Amino acid sequence: MQVVCRSDVELLGNIVTKEFTLRYFSDGTAITQLEVIVKKKTKASNKEQVEVFQLCARGEQAERIKRYAKTGDGVVIKAQLKTQKDPAGKILSALEIEHINFVGAPSQLYWNRISLVGEIVAKSRLRKSVNNQDYIKLQLLTDAKDASHRVNCNLWAYPAQLIDKDAQIGDKLAVEGSLKSAFADDQQVSPILVDGHTCLRIEC
């Protein structure tokens, strides 16, 4: 069985970008960027967590954003995790829009979901968080054709214990969870961190 590495992101949030600029590649393909805010309340503390993600759109999706998008608009976005760098090698955006729908009025509902299949290229030992919860840090290759497409992923509790015991470098995992902004020491891999709540090792 051949397992294809990939990532699927779904976001519902509000646009915070104030100005939208179209640029064009030499072949005429348009490209633009926008920022979307997504909120979440934690069950334990009932505090609101706020994440702002930068996304990139190309072609028809970029032109739709330039034509229709306004600050504050609610949007439903399907995207892929991609690695994009500036000339100096700094990663600018790791989310590429596949499709965007405009809700119109600001959204009061939010969701933030990701599912991905990737190959383990780095794995930490099992650790304890500040609230004494088990977790493990992984790097997953999400594009078999490009070794730079690495994603930092944290797994928690039982999934972390399972992967610590049963998974090795080179194994493929299916992970579900949500997106967070990466910690400062993870920025060289990607500005996006996957907070995984479910995980399955795939037998190839």
N, C-alpha and C positions, 0 to 999 in steps of 0.2 A: 504494500500500500504506500502510495506517495502522498505525503502530507504537505500541503502548501502553507508556507508562513504568510500570515497576513494580519491586519488589524482592522476593526470596524468600530467607529466612534459615533455615538449619538448624543447631541447636546440640545437642550432647550434652555434658552436664556435671552438676554437683552444685549443689543449692540451698544457699545460705549464709544466707538470711534466717532470722531467729529468730522473728519474730512476723509474722503475716499479718493485715492489717486490711482489711475490706471497707468501701467507701464506696458510696453510691448517688446516681445522678443523679435529677433530678426525675421522670423517666419510669419510675423503678424499676430501671434497669439498674445492675448491680453493677460495681465496678471495684476492682482491687487491684494491688499491685506486688510483685515479688520480684527477688532477685539470684541469678545463676547464675555459678559459676566454671568456666572452661574452660582447660585446660592444653595446651601444645604444646612438644615438644622440637625445637630447631633442629638441622639436619643439620651445619651448620658447626662449632658449638661444643658441641653436645649439652647445652646449657643449657635448662632448662625455663622457658618463658614462661607467665605466668599472667595471664589477663584475667578481670575480673569485670564482668558486664553487668547493668544494671538493665532489667527488662522490665515491661510493663504488660499486664494482662489485663482483659477486659470480659465482662459477661454470664455465660453458662454456664461459660466457662473460668475466670473469676474465682471463681465459687462452688466449682468443683472444686478449685482451689488451696487455698482456705480450708478445705475439708472434708478433703482428703487429704494435702496437702503437709507435709513435715517437713524440718527442717534436715539436710543431708547426703544427702537422697534424690537418686538419679540421675534425670535427666529428659531426654526427647527433645522438642525444641521446634521448631515451625514458626512463623515470625513474619514480619512486614513492618516495614520501616523507616518510622516515622511521626514527625512533629514534634509534641511536646507541650510546652506552656509553662505556667509558673505565672503568677499575676496580675502579677508584676513583669516578665514577658517572658523569664525564664530558662528554658532548655530543660531539662526534668527527665528525660525518657525519649524515646528514639528507636526503641524496639523494641516492637511490639505483637504479643502472642501470638495466633496463629490457632488453634493446637491444641497441647496438651501431653499427653504420655504419661509416666507414672511408672514408672521402672525398679525402684524399691523400694530395694535396697541401693545404697550409694555406687558410682558408676561408676568403673572404672579405665581406661576407654577414653573418648576425647574426640574430637569433631569440631566444626568451626567453618567453615561454608560459606555463601557468599552469591553469588547471581547477580542482576544488576539490569540494567535497560534505562533509560537516562536521557539527557537532553539536556544538552550541554555549555553551561554558563552562565559558567564562568570557567576559565582555562587558564594555567598558568605556562610559563615557558621550560623547556627541558630542563636538568636539574641533575645534579650529582654528589653521591653520598652520601659519608659519611666513609670507607667502604671502596671508593670509586671506582666505584660502580655508578650507571649512568644511571637517573634517575627523573623523573617529571613529576607535578605536583599539579593535580587537576581538581576543579571543583564540578559535580555533575550534578543536574539537576532530575528527581526520580523520581515526581512527581505533576503531570501537566499541568494539573490543575484548581486547584492551590494552589502558588503560586510560592515559598512558604516551605519546601517539602519539598526542601531541598537537601542533598546528601551530599558530604562531602569524600572524595576518592579519590586514592590514590597508585598509579601504574603504574610498573613496573620493567623495566629491560633492554630487550629488543627491542620489547615492546608500547609502552613509553614513547617509544622512537625513532620508531615507526610513527605514533603519535598526534601527536607533535610535528611530524612532516613532513606528514601527510595530513589531519588533522582540524582543524576550525575551530569557533568559537562557533556554536551552533545545530545542529551535527551530533548525531546520536544514536548512542550506543555501547551495546554489550552487554558487560558486565564480569563476570568470575568471580574470586573470591578469598576472603578471610577478613575477619573483623571485628577491629578493635583499638580501644582507647580513644583518642580524639582527643588531639592535642597541645593545649597550653594556648591557643595562638593560633588554634585551629580551633573552640573550644568554642562560639562565638557562632553557628556554623552547625549543628553537631550534636555531641553527645558521642561519636558513633560515627564511626570512620574505616574506610573500605574499603581494604584492602591488596590491590590487584588483580594477579593473575598472568597473566590471559588477557584479551584485549580484541579486539573486532571493531567496526568502523564500519559502521553500518547505512544502506543506501541506501533512502531513502523514495520 
